[in-house]
Amino acid sequence: MPRPGGKRRKRHHDISSKVRSVQPVPRDKDGNYELPVQVGILTVLSLGAIVWDRETYHNERYIWPVGYTVQREYYSMIDPNKQVIYTCRITDGGDGPRFHVEPEDIPGSPIIANTATGAWTTVLRTVNQIRHREHSNSASGPDYFGFSHPTIAKMIQDLPGADKCRTYVMQRFVEMKDRHVRGVIKKGRGGRPSQDMLSRGQRALLVTSGTRIGDLDSSSRTSDRNMDTNSHGEDDHDMHGDMHESEFSLSSKPMSVATLTSGYHHER
C-alpha cells in the first residue's frame, strides 16, 4: 500500500534531482541578467519580480513573476496570411497572476486569463478558425510563455525571493558546452536578439502599451526592490482548476472571432 504523500515526494525528488542544460546569459556588473536576450524563439524583455508570499504565484515546477514579459512570433488572429509579434506578460491579479497575450495587430485588446494555457488556447482557437485548420486548439502555456524552457526557468529561479516560495522545488542547472552554445547562437536561438527582431518588438510594444523595451527591465527591478514591503495546473497555473472560457476575456474591448476577422477583410 503506497504511503500517503508518496507520489508528491517522488515528484519533488524528480524535479530537484534532474539537471537541466541552459545557455549562458551575460550579466551586468550588479549581477543582473542583461536583457533583452533571445532564448529559443522567445525574446525575454523582463523577468519581473517574484511574489513569494502568495502561493498562487508559484507551484512546484514554475514561478510566475509579476512584470515578466516576453515576445514571440505567431500567426495573426485577423490575417490568415501573416505572422505578427505577440507580447506575453504577467500582471498582479491579487488572488493570482493574470496572463496577458497581446498581438501587435490588435492593440489595446489583450487576451487575459487566469492561466498561461487559457490565454494561448484562445489564440490558437482563433487562428485555426480563420485559417480553416482542423488542428487541435490546445496549447501548452508553459511552452508558449517560456516557463518550461530551462534557460528561462533558471533566470527566474535566480531572482530574489525564489528560495522563499514555499511549494516551489529548486531546480539544478548546468551551462551548455561552448560548441553547443555556438550552435544555438548560429541558429538565432540565443544571445542578443537580431536587430530586426528588436525593431519589430519595439514597434509592437509601442503600439500595444506605449512602452519601450529598455523601460521594462528597469521598472521590474524597481518593483523587485519594493516587493517585500508591498506584498500582501499541474504544470501550468492550474491550481485553481481547469481553465474555462468564462475565465478569459479580450480585455477592455471584448471581440468575437467574427469581429476580429471582419476587421481584417474591411482593411483589405
C-alpha positions in Angstrom: 0.0 0.0 0.0 1.5 3.4 -1.0 2.4 5.7 1.7 0.4 9.0 1.9 2.1 11.7 0.0 4.5 9.3 -1.7 3.6 10.4 -5.2 4.2 14.1 -4.2 7.6 13.2 -2.6 8.6 11.3 -5.7 7.7 14.2 -8.0 9.6 16.6 -5.6 12.6 14.3 -6.0 12.3 14.1 -9.7 12.2 17.8 -10.1 15.1 18.6 -7.8 17.4 15.7 -9.0 17.1 16.4 -12.7 20.0 18.5 -14.1 18.8 20.8 -17.0 21.2 22.3 -19.6 21.0 26.1 -20.1 22.6 28.6 -22.4 24.8 31.2 -20.7 23.2 34.6 -20.4 25.5 37.7 -19.8 25.1 39.7 -16.5 25.9 43.3 -15.8 28.3 44.5 -13.0 25.5 44.2 -10.4 24.8 40.6 -11.3 21.5 41.2 -13.2 20.9 39.4 -16.5 21.5 41.7 -19.5 18.2 42.0 -21.3 16.7 41.7 -23.9 18.1 38.2 -24.7 17.0 35.6 -27.2 16.0 32.2 -25.7 14.8 29.8 -28.3 12.1 31.5 -30.3 11.3 33.9 -27.4 12.8 37.3 -26.8 12.9 37.9 -23.0 12.4 41.6 -22.2 11.8 41.5 -18.4 12.0 38.8 -15.8 9.7 40.7 -13.4 9.6 40.3 -9.6 8.7 37.3 -7.6 5.7 37.4 -5.3 7.0 34.8 -2.9 4.4 35.3 -0.1 1.3 34.4 -2.2 1.2 30.7 -3.0 -0.9 31.2 -6.1 2.1 32.8 -7.8 4.1 29.6 -8.0 3.7 25.8 -7.8 6.2 23.0 -7.5 7.6 23.5 -11.0 7.1 27.1 -12.0 7.2 30.6 -10.6 5.1 33.4 -12.2 6.8 36.8 -11.6 4.8 39.9 -11.9 6.2 42.0 -14.7 7.6 39.0 -16.6 7.5 40.0 -20.3 8.5 38.0 -23.5 7.7 38.4 -27.2 7.4 35.8 -29.9 6.1 35.4 -33.4 2.9 33.6 -34.2 0.1 33.6 -36.8 -2.2 36.6 -36.7 -5.7 36.3 -35.4 -7.1 38.6 -38.1 -4.9 38.0 -41.1 -4.5 34.3 -42.1 -1.5 35.1 -44.3 0.6 36.9 -41.7 2.7 36.3 -38.7 2.9 39.0 -36.0 4.7 39.7 -32.7 2.8 38.7 -29.6 3.7 40.3 -26.3 3.2 38.0 -23.3 3.3 39.4 -19.8 2.2 38.7 -16.2 0.3 41.2 -14.0 -0.7 41.2 -10.4 -4.3 40.0 -10.2 -4.4 40.0 -6.4 -5.7 36.5 -5.8 -3.4 35.2 -8.5 -1.4 36.2 -11.6 -3.0 37.3 -14.8 -1.5 36.2 -18.1 -1.7 38.7 -20.9 -1.2 37.9 -24.6 -1.4 40.9 -27.0 -0.8 40.8 -30.7 0.7 43.8 -32.4 -2.1 44.0 -35.0 -4.9 44.2 -32.4 -3.5 46.8 -30.0 -5.5 47.6 -26.8 -7.2 44.3 -26.7 -5.0 41.8 -24.9 -6.3 38.3 -24.1 -6.2 38.0 -20.3 -6.6 34.7 -18.5 -6.0 33.1 -15.1 -3.6 30.7 -16.7 -1.0 30.9 -19.5 -2.6 27.9 -21.2 -6.0 29.6 -21.1 -4.6 32.7 -22.8 -2.8 30.9 -25.6 -5.6 28.4 -26.2 -7.8 31.4 -27.1 -5.2 32.5 -29.7 -4.8 29.0 -31.2 -8.6 28.6 -31.4 -9.0 31.9 -33.3 -6.0 31.3 -35.6 -7.2 27.8 -36.5 -10.7 29.1 -37.2 -9.6 31.9 -39.6 -7.0 29.7 -41.3 -9.6 26.9 -41.6 -7.3 24.4 -40.0 -8.6 21.2 -38.3 -5.8 21.2 -35.8 -6.0 20.9 -32.0 -6.8 24.1 -30.2 -4.9 23.0 -27.1 -1.8 24.9 -26.1 0.9 24.5 -23.5 1.0 27.7 -21.6 4.4 27.0 -20.1 5.9 26.4 -23.6 4.3 29.5 -25.2 5.2 31.8 -22.3 8.6 30.2 -21.9 8.4 28.9 -18.3 9.3 25.4 -19.4 12.5 26.5 -21.2 15.4 25.6 -19.0 17.3 28.9 -19.5 14.2 31.0 -18.7 13.5 28.7 -15.7 17.0 29.3 -14.3 16.8 33.1 -14.9 13.5 33.2 -13.0 14.9 31.0 -10.2 17.9 33.3 -9.9 15.6 36.2 -9.0 15.4 37.4 -5.3 12.7 35.5 -3.4 12.7 32.3 -5.3 14.0 30.4 -2.3 11.1 31.8 -0.2 8.4 30.3 -2.5 7.0 27.6 -0.2 5.9 25.0 -2.7 8.4 25.6 -5.4 11.1 23.0 -5.8 14.6 24.5 -6.5 16.0 23.0 -9.7 19.5 22.2 -10.8 21.1 23.6 -14.0 24.4 23.4 -15.9 25.6 25.6 -18.7 26.0 24.2 -22.2 29.4 23.4 -23.5 30.8 26.1 -25.9 30.2 24.1 -29.0 26.5 23.7 -28.2 26.3 27.4 -27.4 27.8 28.3 -30.7 25.2 26.1 -32.4 22.3 27.8 -30.6 23.5 31.3 -31.4 24.2 30.4 -35.1 20.5 29.3 -35.4 19.4 32.6 -33.9 18.0 30.9 -30.8 20.3 32.5 -28.3 22.3 35.6 -27.4 21.5 39.1 -28.4 18.2 39.3 -30.4 18.7 40.3 -34.1 18.3 43.9 -34.9 15.2 43.1 -37.0 13.5 41.3 -34.1 14.4 44.1 -31.7 13.0 46.7 -34.1 9.8 44.7 -34.6 9.5 44.0 -30.9 10.0 47.7 -30.1 7.2 48.7 -32.5 4.9 46.1 -31.1 5.5 47.4 -27.6 4.9 51.0 -28.5 1.7 50.1 -30.4 0.3 47.9 -27.6 1.4 49.7 -24.4 3.4 52.8 -25.3 6.4 51.2 -23.5 10.0 51.0 -24.7 12.0 47.8 -24.3 14.6 49.4 -22.1 12.0 50.7 -19.7 10.6 47.2 -18.9 13.7 45.7 -17.3 14.5 48.8 -15.2 10.9 49.0 -13.9 10.9 45.4 -12.9 14.0 45.9 -10.8 12.3 48.8 -9.1 9.3 46.6 -8.4 11.5 43.9 -7.1 13.1 46.2 -4.6 9.7 47.2 -3.4 8.1 43.8 -3.4 8.9 42.9 0.2 7.3 46.0 1.6 4.2 45.9 -0.7 3.4 42.1 -0.8 0.5 41.0 0.8 -2.3 23.1 -13.2 -0.2 20.7 -12.6 2.5 22.1 -14.8 0.7 25.4 -15.6 -1.0 27.8 -13.3 -3.9 25.3 -12.9 -4.1 25.0 -9.2 -7.4 26.9 -9.3 -8.8 24.1 -11.5 -9.2 23.7 -15.3 -9.4 26.8 -17.5 -12.9 27.6 -18.6 -13.9 30.0 -21.3 -15.6 32.3 -18.7 -12.2 32.9 -17.1 -10.7 34.8 -20.0 -11.6 37.9 -21.9 -10.3 40.1 -24.7 -9.6 42.8 -22.0 -11.3 46.2 -22.2 -12.5 45.6 -25.7 -14.1 42.2 -25.9 -14.2 41.0 -29.5 -15.6 37.8 -31.0 -13.8 35.9 -33.7 -16.3 37.3 -36.2 -15.3 40.8 -35.2 -11.7 40.0 -35.4 -11.9 38.5 -38.9 -14.3 41.2 -40.2 -11.8 43.8 -39.3 -9.2 42.1 -41.5 -11.5 41.9 -44.5 -12.6 45.5 -44.1 -8.9 46.7 -44.1 -8.2 44.6 -47.2 
